[in-house]
Amino acid sequence: MTALEEYINSFFGIIDPDELAVIADLFKKSSIRKGDYLVESGKICGQLSFVETGLLRMFEMTKDKEITQWISAQGYFSADLSSFLFETPSRLSIQAIEDTEVYSISKKDYLIIGELVPNWHALEKTFILRCFIMLEQRIWTHLSMTAEERYHAFFENNKALFNKVPLQYIASMLGMTPETFSRIRKKQFQ
């Protein structure tokens, strides 16, 4: 079983091996060079992508700053899900932080899955619910934890990112200023 097939199973639920092969065949492998975009703000996100290697940053520009919403590392999907599902202009940009390999499925092929896999709509519901639960947990973390607690929780679960991702992106994703992030980080190593 490929990494893509394993991740589809882990996110969508256990899928019959023959159906899983059909789904995986609809994903196309591509490379994104560091600094290039998978999706640019204002354009429709026409694909759902799975990160095989590398890092993608999802961010939005406001009037005065960039806000990093998420960093997709190996084993994560990446898309502006709202733009992908409803074909509306993306509010987010998705940019490679380093050279990245992804498996992507187009909206057209994504819709075909429902015709090829009888149980697809139940599997898709599981996927969307898992996305919702991740978002709900992230909101709860931001509302219930202090900046220092958010930093430590993220650090414990994502140590490798601290050596690969510019720290201002992590600070933004955790909802803190670079100065606050730096102060907490300095305190950790004292």
N, C-alpha and C positions, 0 to 999 in steps of 0.2 A: 504494500500500500504506500503510495506517495505521500509526502508531507501535505500536499493539497488535499488529498482524499482523507487523510487523518483529521485535518482541521475542519473540513466540511462535516465530517461525522461528529466532531466534538461540538461544533456550533449549531448544526441543524438537527442533530439526533442521529442515531444509528440508521444507516440507509442500506438497503439491499446492495450487495457488492456489484451486481450487474447495473443497477440504476446509478450507483455511485460512479462507475466508470463512464456512463453516458453523461452525467453532470460534469465530471472532471474534464472530459473531452471538449466541452464547450468553452473552457477557460483557455486563453492563449497567453503564452509566456512572452514577456517583453522586458526590456531594460530601460531604466530611467537614470540618466547621468546626474551626478550631484549638481544641485541648483536648478535642474529642469523641473517642469510641472507635470503632474498627472492630471490635475484639474486647475483651472484658473477661475477666480471669482468672476461672476457675471456670465459665465458660460455654463451650459448644461453638463452635468456630470453623467456621461454616457456609459460608464462602466463601474462595476464593483470589482475591486482588486484585492488580492491576497498577497501579502508580503512574504516572499520566500527568503530573501536576504536583503539587508539594508534597512534604511529608516526613512519614513515619510512623515512630514509635519503638516498637520491640518491647522490653518490659521486664518484669521480674518483681520482686515485692516479697518480700524476706526478712524475718526478724524485725526487723532493724535498719536496712535500707537498700533502695533500689531499685537493680537491676542492669540496665543497658541491654545487651540482647543484640545488637541490630542497628538501624540506621537505614536505612529504605528510601526512596531518593530516586527521582527520575524514571527510568523504565526498569527498575525492579526489581519483582519480585513480593513480596507480603507476606502471610503467613498463619502461624498456628501449624500447621505441616504435619502434625504428629502428631495434633493435635486434628481437623484437617480430614479427614485420611484415615481415622482410626480412630474418629471421633465420640466422643472422650473430652473431658472438661473441659480447657480450655486452662489451662496453667500461666502463660502470658504474657498481658499486656495489650498492645494495639496502639493507640496514640494519635496523633492528628495534632499535629505540632509547629507547623504552619501550615495555613492552608486548603489542602485537598488534593482533587484529582480522581482517582478511581480507576475502573478497569474491573474488575468482580467477576463471578465465576462461582460459582453455588451448587453445593453437593455433588450435588444431583439432576441439574443440567445437566452437571456434570463427568462423571458416570457415563454420561450419554447419549452423550457423545462416542465412547465405545467402540462404540456401535451405528451411529453415523453415519460414522465414519472407520475403514476397515478396518485401517490401519496404526497405529492409536492406541496400542496397548499397547507397541509398540517405541518410539514417540515419548515416551510417558509414562516409560518406563524411562530414556531419555536425560535427561529433565528431572530425575528423582529422582537419577540419578547425578551430574548437574551440581551439584545441591544438596549432595549428599554430598561432592563434591570441594571445593566452597567451604568447607564445614565443616571438612574435613580440613586445608585450607590455613590456615584461621584457627587451628585447634588448633596446627599446626606453628609458626605465627608466634608464638603465645603461649609455646610451649615453647622455641623456639630463639633468640628475639630479646630483647634487653634492653628495658626500658620506653622508653628513648630511641630505640632502633631502631624499635620499634613506632610510636611517635609520628611519626617522620620518614617512615616508609613510608606510614602512613595520610594524613599531611599532603600528601605528593607526589601521591597518587591522589585526594584528596578536598578540595582547597583551598576550594572553594565552601562546603562544610559548616561550616567554621570561622567563617563570618560569619552562618550561619543557625541553627545548633544551639547550645543552651546547652552550654558547654564541659564541664560536669560529666557530661553524657550521653556525650560523646565519651570522656572520661576513663574512665568506667565501662565502656564498650564495649571499650576498649583494656586493661582489667584493671588500672587504676591509680587511686590516690586523686586527688582534685582537687588536693591539695597537690603531689604528684609531677608531675602534668600541668602545673600552673602553673610549677613550677620548670624543667621541660624547655622549656616554651614561652618563658619569660623568657630562658633561655639561648640559644634560637634567634635571638632578636631583639637580642642584644647585639653 
